Amino acid sequence: MTELSPWSSTRSSSPNLADILERVLDKGMVIAGDITINLLDIELLTIKLRLLVVSVDKAREMGIDWWEHDPSLSSRASRDLAVENGRLLQRIAELEASDREAVTR
């Protein structure tokens, strides 16, 4: 009789958590829900929830890459933001200088 390791599963057909997680991240999962708050048949608030659970690779395949442009999540985005801020500050300085020249004339 063979001994089973304490780490092996006796039921090989049932998926474990890692298998389920791998499948969800590979295929994707959408959770959607709406919350509506009414008072005397007057709609006060509607919240529409949409949750997409996928891997980064799958999200890129779908054209979703917002995290790459969010300054709080991407160092590249914060560098881009710093460059843009520098350009805006330079433009403001140029406008203020031209405004001072116009006033002195």
C-alpha positions in Angstrom: 0.0 0.0 0.0 1.4 3.4 -0.9 1.4 6.3 1.6 0.0 9.6 0.7 2.0 12.7 1.4 0.3 15.2 3.8 0.7 17.8 1.0 -1.0 15.7 -1.7 -4.7 15.9 -2.5 -6.7 12.8 -2.3 -9.3 14.3 -4.7 -7.4 15.1 -7.9 -10.5 16.1 -9.8 -11.5 19.1 -7.6 -9.8 22.4 -8.4 -7.8 24.1 -5.7 -7.6 27.8 -5.0 -4.5 28.3 -7.2 -6.3 26.7 -10.2 -9.3 28.9 -9.7 -7.2 32.0 -9.4 -5.2 31.1 -12.5 -8.4 30.6 -14.5 -10.0 33.9 -13.3 -6.9 35.9 -14.1 -6.5 34.2 -17.5 -10.1 34.5 -18.6 -11.3 37.4 -16.6 -14.3 38.0 -14.4 -16.8 40.8 -14.3 -18.8 41.7 -11.2 -21.5 44.3 -11.8 -24.1 45.8 -9.5 -26.3 48.9 -9.2 -27.4 50.6 -6.0 -30.3 53.1 -6.1 -31.5 55.1 -3.1 -35.1 56.5 -3.4 -37.1 58.6 -1.1 -40.8 58.8 -1.8 -40.3 57.6 -5.4 -37.6 60.3 -6.0 -34.3 58.9 -7.0 -31.6 60.5 -4.7 -28.6 58.5 -5.6 -27.5 55.8 -8.1 -24.2 54.0 -7.8 -23.1 51.8 -10.7 -20.4 49.3 -9.7 -18.3 47.5 -12.3 -15.4 45.3 -11.2 -13.1 43.6 -13.7 -10.7 41.0 -12.4 -8.0 40.0 -14.8 -4.2 39.7 -15.1 -2.1 42.6 -16.3 -1.4 40.8 -19.5 -5.0 40.1 -20.2 -5.9 43.8 -19.4 -3.4 45.0 -21.9 -4.8 42.7 -24.5 -8.2 44.3 -23.8 -6.7 47.8 -24.2 -6.8 48.7 -20.5 -3.7 50.3 -19.2 -4.8 53.2 -17.0 -2.3 52.3 -14.2 0.6 53.2 -16.5 -0.7 56.8 -16.7 -1.7 57.3 -13.1 1.0 59.3 -11.2 0.3 57.5 -7.9 0.9 54.1 -9.5 3.6 54.7 -12.2 7.0 56.4 -11.9 6.9 57.1 -15.6 3.6 59.0 -15.3 4.9 61.1 -12.5 7.9 62.0 -14.6 5.6 63.0 -17.5 3.6 65.0 -15.0 6.7 66.8 -13.8 7.7 67.6 -17.4 4.2 68.9 -18.2 4.2 71.1 -15.0 7.6 72.5 -16.0 6.3 73.5 -19.4 3.2 75.1 -17.9 5.3 77.1 -15.4 7.5 78.3 -18.3 4.4 79.3 -20.3 3.0 81.2 -17.3 6.3 83.0 -16.9 6.3 84.0 -20.6 2.7 85.3 -20.4 3.4 87.3 -17.3 6.5 88.8 -18.9 4.6 89.8 -22.0 1.8 91.2 -19.9 4.4 93.4 -18.0 5.8 94.6 -21.3 2.4 95.5 -22.5 1.6 97.5 -19.3 4.9 99.5 -19.5 4.3 100.6 -23.1 
